[in-house]
Amino acid sequence: MPAAQATLSRRSGVPYTDFPAQFQAQGREVLEAIERVLARGDFILGSEVVECEREFAALCGVRHAVGVGSGTDALILALRALEIGPGDEVITAPNSWVSSASCIALVGARPVFADVRDDFLIDPQRIEAAITPRTKAILPVHLTGRCADMEAIGALARRHGLAVIEDAAQAAGATLKGRAAGAFGTIGCFSLHPLKNLNAIGDAGMVVTQEDALAERLRLLRNHGLRGRDEAVLWGLNSRLDTVQAAVIRCRLARLATVSDARRRHAARYQAALHGLVSCPADRPEEYAIYHLFMIQGDRRDALQQFLAQRGIGTKIHYPTPIHLQPASRGLGYGPGDFPVTEAQARRILSLPIHQHLSDDQIDEVCKAIRAFYTGT
Ligand SMILES: *Cc1c(COP(=O)(O)O)cnc(C)c1O
């Protein structure tokens, strides 16, 4: 058999995601949970939603969790609950998923960007420089599953009288100095999208807060502003966490710690093997990063990605186009060169497979391929 064919027939390759493996590990349990919902028939805001919210609040160590339709809706509802709208400015990071900024624009406010640090997290000094009399809130993003510098951001917010809305879409279960992502700000927003580390089997999101009045407002806003069956006390959305999704998320929550530990072990293995070849995210003693993404930075990124793809190794770029350079941002008046750290990273970043079902052999295979690309050995 020719060498090339032998390589192809060997079971090799490292998929970026592995949903079949997740189904194999937990499928029965998930199907039973869904069956319970079907048997009960409480499809809208059913008992699984109530239990899921209780468990999610416990995960974050906060008083309230409110289940919503998606991570994007979580952000929109948070801004609306804080009555942020036309004439207001909200400061966020330009290197995030578009939702971090679109939510601000969608409530009629203006997204203002502040550049990030080498660790992909928003820079508190640059936030401070971006504050104006119109600023109402800071919206830091815990990108890759690592908390932003919440101590500095909290201090800034107190000094300037601003709300803090955490985009914790990538950070369910992450902590910084023992405090959970989502528990630092006025409101914390989570996505439970199938591709997140804590994943539903469709769209789903969660909002958390310590404040009773805000929680009450969020519950109204996600469900037509309804108090009781027939009284709408304000204009709300239809953005409730689906009961089937809640049942699935409860299965995932029970295993979240195991999943995060596995991802952290994978990260450590990558860090050790890739040292000196590419820049890896560094672990810090005061935090528990959950590695939703393992994002390296390297030279000749596009060629590296192609080289890995040829070897069956799946990678992604989070995200190739910074938000301020998206066509949708045109009206905001930003252009190339405005956020040099973000823009330089966008050309160098690459997310390696980090899901919990990877074996050590698969990670070694990725590292070997990266070494071969850069050193030819
Ligand atoms: C995924 C994601 C969102 C949006 O969540 P959806 O559930 O897809 O709406 C927002 N912000 C960040 C940082 C994300 O990664």
The ligand as an ORCA input file, in Angstrom:
! r2SCAN-3c Opt
* xyz 0 1
  C     -21.466     32.449     22.188
  C     -21.236     33.804     22.671
  C     -22.276     34.754     22.789
  C     -23.657     34.510     22.264
  O     -24.307     33.400     22.781
  P     -25.500     32.722     21.937
  O     -26.063     31.727     22.913
  O     -24.902     32.086     20.739
  O     -26.475     33.780     21.586
  C     -21.987     35.982     23.330
  N     -20.747     36.295     23.721
  C     -19.718     35.434     23.617
  C     -18.366     35.835     24.102
  C     -19.920     34.163     23.072
  O     -18.891     33.318     22.955
*
